[in-house]
Amino acid sequence: MDVTIRPVTDDDAGELLTLRRAAFVTEAQTYGDPNIPPLTQTLEELRADLGAPGIVTLGAWDGHRLVGSVRVQLEPGKATLGRLAVAPDLQGQGIGTQMLLAIPPHLPEDTSELWVFTGRDSVQNLALYQKHGYTHQHDETAGSLTYAYLRKILGDGDVEDDRGA
């Protein structure tokens, strides 16, 4: 399925909140925890996040419907991906892959590595990231959840020259 990918704006906040809640229900079920951060974030918190400096949130649209999103936190030399979400009825159709491939043009030129974290038991998520060149670095426990952190070193061809265009 081909989608249009562009930054999410404040006007899209309600739809993004709905998408994330729908997409992360299965994650919450995997961990037996209905209070994971993507499910407890309020609309006001989401709007603040969308407007925060150093954060880019990309959305994937099928026509007028938001069907995927990913949050990218920018830091000197690196970017950290989080909250990759795909509408439950469209999972497994390549939208997550398209989201991952759309990130590099939105990165600063000095970005040399991408980091991503997901639940340590999220087998499908881990497989997707590993398929795209991310390697497991370490696990970290926060509350009752343990997150796996994966890293991808960017090389030639990963970051387009026309990012600033």
N, C-alpha and C positions, 0 to 999 in steps of 0.2 A: 504494500500500500504506500503510495507516494503522498507525502504530507508537505505542507508549507511550514518552514521553521523561521521564527522571528522572536525577538525579545518580547517578554510578557510585560505589559504595562499595568498601571493601577486600574485602568478600566477593565482589565481581565481578572482582577483579584478574586472576585466571587466565583468565577468559573474555575480558576486555578485551585481554590480551596476545595471546591466540590470534586474536582478531578483527583487531587491528592488523597482526600478522604476515601474515595471509592477505590483507588489503586492500592492504598496501604492497609485496607481491611485484611487482606490475605496475609500480609506481613504480620499484623497484630495477632492473627489466629495462629500463625507458625510459632510465635513466641508466647502465646497465652497471655498477652499483655495489651489491653485496649487503650493504654495510656502512652503509646509511643508518640514521640514529638510530632510527626506529621498529622496525627489524629487529634492532637490537643491544641494545636496552634489556632489562635483566633484570627478572624478577618483583620482586626486592627494590627496584630503582630505580623501577619502576612504582608499587609500594605507597608508597614515599616521596613520589612525585609526587602520588598521590591524597590523601595526608594533609598536603600542604604548604599553608601559609596563602597566600591570594591565587590559588589555582588551583581551578577548578571543571571537572570532567569530566562531561559529559552522555552518557548512553547511550540508544539507541533499542532497544526490545524489541518483538519479534513473539512474543507469548506469553511463553515462558520463555527464548527465544533472543535474545542480544545481537546485533543486526544493524547497528548503527551507533554511532559515538562522535565526540565532538569535545572538545578540551582548550581551556580558556579561561583565560588568565593575566590577572588583574586588576591594574591599576595606577591611580594617581590620574588620572581623566579619560579613561582608555582601557582597552580590553581587546584582547588579541591571541589570535586563534584559531590553533590548530595541530592537526595530526594528525587531521583530519577523515577518518574511515574508514567505509566501508560494505562489508558482506560481499560478496565478489566475485560470488556468484550472484544478488545483489539490486541490483547497481549499475544505475543508469538508471531506477529505479522511484520516484524522488522522496524517498528517505530522506535524502539529503544536504541537500535543500531544507528538509525538515522539521527537520533538526538546526539549520540556520542560523536558521530562524524561531523556534526554541525558546530561543535564547540571550538575547535582551533581558530577559526577566523575571528572569534570574539575575544581572543586572549591577547594580552600585551606582548610586545616583541620579545621581552626578556624571559618569557615563560619557558622553562626547560623541562618541567615535569608536571604531570597530572596525578592527583591523588583522588581516590574514591573510597568511600566506606559504605559498608552494608552489614546487615546482620550476619554473624558468622555461620548461621544455619540456613541462610538464604541461597540454596543451591543454584537456582536458576540465575539469580543476580551474579553470583560469583562466576558462573560459567560464561555469562555474557561479557563481563569485564575481562576475564582471562582470554577469551576469544579475540578481544581487541587489543591485546598486548599488555594488559595490566598484570603485575605479579604481586603475590601476597607478601606483605612486609611484616606485619605484626597484628596482634589482636589487642583490643582495649575494652575493658568492662566499664560501663556507665550504668549505675543502678543495677537493675536485674538483666540488662542486655549486654551481650558481648558483640562488639563490632570487629569485623575484619577490615583492615586497611590495605589497599592495593595501590601500586604506583606504576606509572608508565613514563619512561623517559622519552621526551620528544626529540625527534631527529629530523633530518631533511625530509620534506614531503608531508610532515605532520602539521606544520603551521604554514599557512599560505602567506606569500609575500605581500598580498594586497589587503592585509587585515585593517589597516587604517583608512582604506578607501571608502 
